[in-house]
Amino acid sequence: MESGECKSTLQVQSALVDSVAISPDGKTIVSGSGGDNTVRVWDMESGECKSTLQVQSALVDSVAISPDGKTIVSGSGGDNTVRVWDMESGECK
């Protein structure tokens, strides 16, 4: 990032992106979208969406990744919940 140039643009169809996080190893991006109630997991190098995690009842306002890179946490103000997701399986714990 020495040049300040945009390295890539990841396009989320039909949703606002409200929050993003980068994994500690720099290989994965997680985005939270309130427009379609999803958490998306992206490959940083290829720009591909690896998985889409659906939050059934609320907007996704925030996302974070655990220091070991194995867990995603999403926050939803609509139903006042914090959800904990397994990064590999995509399951809500």
Phi, psi and omega in degrees: 000017181300326184279342184079008180280151175290125181281322177193164177235125178259123185264121175259116181282136171061028179207147172282143175262117183261338184203148175221154176214151178244136180296155181302330179274356177076012184261345186228140173245140174241132177238146177245131183236119178282335182296327180232014175058048182232157167243125180248141178248123186243145170277121184297319185288312185273337184080007180280142172280116182278327178198156176236122181258123185266125174263115191292319195244005186203158174294147175264113183266331183207155176221153175210159178239137180295156180302331179274356177075011184259349186227138173250140175239132177237144179245137181231116180283335182298323178238013176056049181236156168240126180250142181245123186243143172280124185298319185285311185272336183080007181278141174280123186285000000 
